[in-house]
């Protein structure tokens, strides 16, 4: 029993030092990024027009995405017309998302330059941030719009199968099953 008390006392005494050591530099190394707030992966995703989870509210509620529909064309039994329409939607989404992603990157870089040049002020931020937020929102809108468009292409049975194949099906799933808009 005495050794338990000693071990506990030593652990409690060492805890603040251990916590300080673990948390003293959580961002070390990130200062070398070209855009400090974005990882290389995020930059690549923005350049490539990838979704980055921006459409999860649609995806997880029964609104399939064109990229994943194309990946599952065979099990979804897409008709040639459906496959062609989905491919066209995917290509359009990619073009729009890449263009908007480039704008987001440009605005993030401008924000980074404000701080790097030591010229950041509340006024400068008030000018920069709304435009950055708008670009980020518009990028999300692009991805969500194309999830909506897929409900015009797929049948309710295909949407249900997509949901099942993606592992989202559950008794409480609130998907919309391919309702036309």
C-alpha angles and dihedrals in degrees: 000000000000092000089053090056091048093049091048092048092050092048093049091048092050097043098086092049092048092048092049092050093050096049105036096099113017092153098042109142096019090095087076094063116111088231105027097207095052130068120221087253092055091048090050092048092051092048092048096044094240119164099241090195092298092131099043092116087062098035095051093045099056103278107122122214121234095235094055092042089057090048089054098039094127100049090042089051094225114195116232089256092051092048092050093048092047091049090050091049091048093050092048091048091050093051093048094043093048092051092047091043089056089053091050090050091049092050093045089050091050090052090049091050090054090061096036091054091046090237097116113130133163088255093051090049091048087056098044105039101059090054091048091048091048091051091049091049092048090051090053090047090055092055094043093048091058092050087054091049091056090067087065090055104041130063120237089253091054091049090051091049091048089052091050094046092049090052097245098115114115136145090259096045109134098199121153097229100222102308111176118242 
